[in-house]
Each structure stands twice: as C-alpha cells, then as structure tokens.
Amino acid sequence: MTDLVRTGLSLEQELLDRFDEAIAKRGYENRSEAVRDLIREHLVSDEIDQNRVVAGSLTFIYDHHRPNLTERLVEIQHDAHTQVLAATHVHLDHHNCLEVIIMKG
C-alpha cells in the first residue's frame, strides 16, 4: 500500500451512527477501511458509467471433494463467458484447490 494520508470528515451524528452499524455488520475493523472501500467502489462505478473497461480477478480456495462444486463453478464461468477471460486452477493439497478467475466488464 502507498503512503497513507490523513483527512477529516464532518458528518451528522445520526449518519455516522448508521454508518458505524453498517460497517460493523460487514466486518470492517475501522472506519478508514470502510471509507477506502466506498471510494474505490465509487471510482469503479464511475469508470463503468463512462463505459471504460474494468478488469478484476476472483480468487478463492475450495475443497474439490465437495459434491457437484467443480461442475457448478465451471457452469457459472460458462454462463458468464463474455466477462470471464481466463481461469487458473491450482491443486494446493489433496483436498484444496485454488482458483483464479480473470474477468472484464
């Protein structure tokens, strides 16, 4: 992460209380983390509104012994074929696989 810069916000108490409740439900450890995510979300939304290409990756680990899970994951990727550019599958151990799906949209 680059250097952090401190800034301040002025909010009505009720708005701040509601914000604190919302970020607690989502598991944020502090307000700064939540505000950074909101800013990023807004900027990505802005890029989408300007019809710019947005790319990202979805990375997850799963137990490949779970019934039908692999088939469901492949089906979901096929259904989203216009957004899915590539996927990489790695066997971490006997039970766990890591999947990285590269997407654009």
C-alpha positions in Angstrom: 0.0 0.0 0.0 1.2 3.5 -0.7 1.7 6.2 2.0 -1.5 6.9 3.9 -2.7 10.5 4.1 -4.9 11.6 7.0 -8.1 13.5 6.2 -11.2 14.5 8.2 -14.9 14.3 7.6 -17.8 16.2 9.0 -21.0 14.2 9.4 -24.3 14.4 11.2 -24.2 12.2 14.3 -27.1 10.1 13.1 -25.4 9.4 9.7 -22.2 8.4 11.5 -24.1 6.1 13.8 -25.8 4.4 10.9 -22.5 4.1 9.1 -20.9 2.5 12.1 -23.7 0.0 12.4 -23.4 -0.8 8.7 -19.6 -1.3 8.7 -19.8 -3.4 11.9 -22.2 -5.8 10.1 -19.8 -6.1 7.2 -16.9 -6.9 9.5 -14.8 -3.8 8.9 -12.2 -3.2 11.6 -12.3 0.6 11.3 -14.0 3.5 9.5 -10.9 4.2 7.4 -11.1 0.7 5.8 -14.8 1.2 5.1 -14.4 4.7 3.6 -11.5 3.4 1.4 -13.8 0.7 0.0 -16.6 3.1 -0.6 -14.3 5.4 -2.5 -12.9 2.6 -4.6 -16.5 1.4 -5.3 -17.5 4.9 -6.4 -14.5 5.2 -8.7 -15.1 1.8 -10.3 -18.8 2.7 -10.7 -17.6 6.0 -12.4 -15.4 4.0 -14.8 -18.3 1.7 -15.7 -20.6 4.7 -16.2 -18.0 6.1 -18.6 -18.1 2.8 -20.5 -14.4 2.1 -19.7 -13.2 -1.5 -19.5 -12.9 -2.7 -15.9 -10.9 -5.8 -15.1 -10.5 -7.8 -11.9 -9.8 -11.2 -10.5 -11.8 -13.5 -8.3 -9.6 -15.7 -6.2 -10.9 -18.5 -3.9 -9.9 -21.8 -2.3 -12.3 -24.7 -2.1 -12.5 -28.4 -1.3 -12.8 -30.2 -4.6 -14.3 -33.3 -2.8 -17.5 -31.3 -2.2 -20.2 -32.9 -4.4 -21.0 -31.0 -7.6 -19.0 -27.9 -6.7 -16.5 -28.2 -9.5 -19.2 -28.7 -12.1 -21.2 -25.7 -10.7 -18.1 -23.5 -10.8 -17.5 -24.4 -14.5 -21.1 -23.8 -15.3 -21.1 -20.4 -13.8 -18.0 -19.4 -15.8 -19.6 -20.7 -19.0 -22.7 -18.7 -18.2 -20.5 -15.6 -17.8 -18.3 -16.3 -20.8 -18.4 -12.7 -22.1 -16.9 -11.5 -18.8 -14.6 -14.4 -18.0 -11.2 -14.1 -19.8 -9.3 -16.9 -18.2 -9.2 -19.2 -15.2 -6.3 -20.8 -13.4 -6.7 -23.9 -11.3 -4.0 -25.0 -8.8 -4.0 -28.1 -6.5 -2.8 -26.9 -3.1 -3.1 -30.3 -1.4 -5.2 -33.5 -1.6 -8.4 -31.6 -0.7 -7.9 -27.9 -1.5 -7.8 -26.2 -4.8 -7.1 -22.5 -5.6 -8.9 -20.9 -8.5 -8.2 -17.5 -10.0 -10.7 -16.2 -12.5 -9.7 -13.2 -14.6 -12.7 -11.1 -15.7 -13.6 -7.9 -17.5 -16.7 -6.0 -17.9 
